[in-house]
Amino acid sequence: MAKNGFDDELEIIGYFTWFWMFVFSESFRKTWLGEFKSDYWLGKIFNVIEAVSSILVGLVGPLFLIYYFLLK
């Protein structure tokens, strides 16, 4: 089954949104940390992978784009 790419775009938007919600929303942060603490070890590993992905998409990606398009 061929993938149309739309799912990937939604996932990137989600990672971007989740990163900034974690930074600015105290209730979102408390909810996420509570779920992280109560999760089993394999779930924690996947949560850490998702958190790193969110940092890359939400912070590093925009900084790279700013550098590439404005400063280079």
N, CA, C and O of each residue as an XYZ file, in Angstrom:
288
protein
N       0.842     -1.180      0.000
C       0.000      0.000      0.000
C       0.886      1.241      0.000
O       1.767      1.386      0.847
N       0.651      2.109     -0.932
C       1.450      3.326     -1.065
C       1.010      4.365     -0.043
O      -0.176      4.519      0.251
N       1.983      5.056      0.475
C       1.707      6.114      1.446
C       1.704      7.448      0.710
O       2.584      7.714     -0.108
N       0.719      8.278      1.002
C       0.589      9.524      0.256
C       1.396     10.676      0.845
O       1.477     11.730      0.213
N       1.992     10.528      2.014
C       2.793     11.583      2.601
C       2.022     12.529      3.502
O       2.621     13.261      4.290
N       0.695     12.524      3.397
C      -0.109     13.425      4.221
C       0.008     13.063      5.699
O       0.000     13.946      6.557
N       0.115     11.771      6.000
C       0.272     11.342      7.394
C       1.579     11.865      7.985
O       1.625     12.255      9.152
N       2.629     11.873      7.183
C       3.911     12.392      7.651
C       3.831     13.882      7.949
O       4.397     14.356      8.933
N       3.131     14.613      7.101
C       2.980     16.049      7.328
C       2.201     16.326      8.601
O       2.543     17.235      9.358
N       1.163     15.553      8.837
C       0.397     15.728     10.077
C       1.243     15.384     11.295
O       1.133     16.037     12.333
N       2.078     14.375     11.176
C       2.938     13.996     12.285
C       3.950     15.098     12.594
O       4.221     15.380     13.761
N       4.504     15.714     11.567
C       5.449     16.816     11.763
C       4.760     18.003     12.421
O       5.321     18.625     13.324
N       3.549     18.322     11.976
C       2.783     19.404     12.596
C       2.500     19.076     14.061
O       2.576     19.952     14.923
N       2.178     17.827     14.337
C       1.929     17.404     15.715
C       3.159     17.551     16.589
O       3.061     18.055     17.708
N       4.316     17.122     16.103
C       5.548     17.264     16.876
C       5.870     18.733     17.143
O       6.271     19.099     18.248
N       5.692     19.561     16.128
C       5.930     20.995     16.289
C       5.001     21.574     17.350
O       5.447     22.320     18.221
N       3.715     21.238     17.285
C       2.715     21.739     18.227
C       2.969     21.218     19.628
O       2.906     21.981     20.593
N       3.256     19.928     19.754
C       3.492     19.346     21.078
C       4.695     19.979     21.764
O       4.678     20.199     22.975
N       5.742     20.273     20.990
C       6.918     20.905     21.593
C       6.554     22.247     22.211
O       6.880     22.503     23.370
N       5.883     23.105     21.452
C       5.560     24.441     21.956
C       4.486     24.388     23.033
O       4.477     25.238     23.923
N       3.582     23.416     22.979
C       2.613     23.264     24.066
C       3.326     22.856     25.343
O       2.976     23.333     26.422
N       4.329     21.973     25.239
C       5.094     21.561     26.411
C       5.832     22.751     27.004
O       5.923     22.878     28.225
N       6.354     23.615     26.163
C       7.111     24.782     26.638
C       6.198     25.797     27.320
O       6.547     26.321     28.378
N       5.032     26.084     26.731
C       4.210     27.194     27.205
C       3.001     26.801     28.059
O       2.459     27.654     28.763
N       2.566     25.551     28.021
C       1.363     25.155     28.750
C       1.721     24.291     29.958
O       2.175     23.155     29.821
N       1.506     24.854     31.133
C       1.824     24.125     32.362
C       0.935     22.895     32.525
O       1.405     21.854     32.986
N      -0.319     22.998     32.161
C      -1.219     21.845     32.307
C      -0.834     20.721     31.339
O      -0.881     19.550     31.714
N      -0.461     21.052     30.121
C      -0.009     20.031     29.172
C       1.252     19.353     29.687
O       1.380     18.131     29.611
N       2.188     20.148     30.215
C       3.435     19.615     30.744
C       3.187     18.679     31.918
O       3.789     17.608     31.996
N       2.300     19.075     32.835
C       1.985     18.223     33.986
C       1.313     16.930     33.548
O       1.607     15.862     34.086
N       0.420     17.021     32.582
C      -0.252     15.823     32.075
C       0.746     14.882     31.429
O       0.719     13.677     31.682
N       1.625     15.419     30.596
C       2.603     14.579     29.902
C       3.562     13.933     30.899
O       3.859     12.743     30.790
N       4.047     14.706     31.864
C       4.968     14.150     32.852
C       4.291     13.102     33.729
O       4.919     12.110     34.100
N       3.012     13.311     34.067
C       2.276     12.312     34.845
C       2.112     11.012     34.081
O       2.264      9.933     34.653
N       1.804     11.103     32.793
C       1.692      9.896     31.972
C       3.054      9.231     31.812
O       3.145      8.003     31.795
N       4.104     10.025     31.696
C       5.451      9.466     31.561
C       5.848      8.692     32.810
O       6.401      7.597     32.716
N       5.568      9.255     33.971
C       5.941      8.606     35.233
C       5.184      7.308     35.456
O       5.730      6.364     36.027
N       3.934      7.248     35.013
C       3.134      6.056     35.253
C       3.291      4.997     34.161
O       2.735      3.905     34.282
N       4.031      5.300     33.110
C       4.191      4.370     32.003
C       5.232      3.307     32.343
O       6.070      3.510     33.221
N       5.175      2.182     31.649
C       6.159      1.130     31.829
C       7.431      1.497     31.062
O       7.447      2.485     30.328
N       8.492      0.711     31.229
C       9.811      1.100     30.722
C       9.862      1.224     29.204
O      10.522      2.126     28.688
N       9.187      0.347     28.482
C       9.205      0.437     27.025
C       8.449      1.681     26.551
O       8.865      2.341     25.599
N       7.353      1.990     27.211
C       6.619      3.207     26.888
C       7.447      4.449     27.152
O       7.361      5.421     26.401
N       8.248      4.433     28.211
C       9.120      5.570     28.509
C      10.166      5.768     27.419
O      10.501      6.899     27.065
N      10.675      4.664     26.892
C      11.654      4.761     25.810
C      11.026      5.440     24.590
O      11.625      6.331     23.988
N       9.813      5.008     24.235
C       9.143      5.617     23.084
C       8.771      7.076     23.355
O       8.806      7.901     22.442
N       8.419      7.397     24.587
C       8.123      8.788     24.931
C       9.369      9.671     24.803
O       9.279     10.815     24.358
N      10.507      9.146     25.186
C      11.758      9.900     25.049
C      12.086     10.109     23.575
O      12.529     11.189     23.183
N      11.871      9.077     22.755
C      12.106      9.213     21.315
C      11.175     10.277     20.725
O      11.603     11.092     19.908
N       9.915     10.270     21.136
C       8.979     11.286     20.666
C       9.379     12.677     21.146
O       9.236     13.652     20.408
N       9.881     12.777     22.381
C      10.302     14.079     22.906
C      11.495     14.612     22.116
O      11.545     15.801     21.800
N      12.451     13.749     21.797
C      13.604     14.178     21.005
C      13.148     14.597     19.612
O      13.636     15.589     19.070
N      12.223     13.852     19.036
C      11.682     14.213     17.722
C      10.987     15.567     17.780
O      11.125     16.374     16.861
N      10.245     15.821     18.848
C       9.563     17.105     19.000
C      10.549     18.252     19.122
O      10.319     19.331     18.577
N      11.642     18.028     19.830
C      12.667     19.066     19.960
C      13.302     19.344     18.603
O      13.531     20.498     18.242
N      13.585     18.279     17.851
C      14.180     18.467     16.529
C      13.244     19.218     15.590
O      13.673     20.122     14.873
N      11.962     18.844     15.593
C      11.001     19.474     14.679
C      10.580     20.852     15.179
O      10.399     21.768     14.377
N      10.421     21.014     16.493
C       9.889     22.257     17.030
C      10.914     23.341     17.265
O      10.564     24.521     17.272
N      12.170     22.980     17.459
C      13.182     23.985     17.776
C      14.330     23.980     16.775
O      14.644     25.016     16.189
N      14.950     22.839     16.577
C      16.115     22.763     15.704
C      15.721     23.018     14.251
O      16.431     23.719     13.529
N      14.592     22.453     13.820
C      14.132     22.659     12.446
C      13.907     24.120     12.102
O      14.463     24.606     11.117
N      13.105     24.839     12.885
C      12.915     26.264     12.583
C      14.207     27.091     12.655
O      14.394     28.009     11.857
N      15.094     26.773     13.600
C      16.371     27.495     13.670
C      17.206     27.237     12.418
O      17.842     28.148     11.890
N      17.199     25.996     11.951
C      17.918     25.670     10.726
C      17.330     26.419      9.528
O      18.069     26.950      8.699
N      16.005     26.459      9.441
C      15.367     27.160      8.326
C      15.662     28.664      8.359
O      15.891     29.277      7.316
N      15.655     29.246      9.542
C      15.988     30.666      9.676
C      17.424     30.901      9.230
O      17.705     31.833      8.477
N      18.321     30.057      9.696
C      19.718     30.188      9.294
C      19.864     30.020      7.771
O      20.548     30.806      7.116
N      19.225     29.006      7.230
C      19.384     28.702      5.804
C      18.827     29.795      4.905
O      19.461     30.173      3.920
N      17.639     30.308      5.240
C      16.999     31.268      4.352
C      17.356     32.725      4.630
O      17.352     33.538      3.705
N      17.660     33.072      5.856
C      17.913     34.471      6.180
C      19.377     34.828      6.369
O      19.788     35.943      6.049
N      20.160     33.910      6.877
C      21.525     34.256      7.225
C      22.564     33.734      6.243
O      23.726     34.139      6.294
N      22.162     32.854      5.366
C      23.140     32.277      4.437
C      23.150     32.999      3.131
O      23.915     32.643      2.235
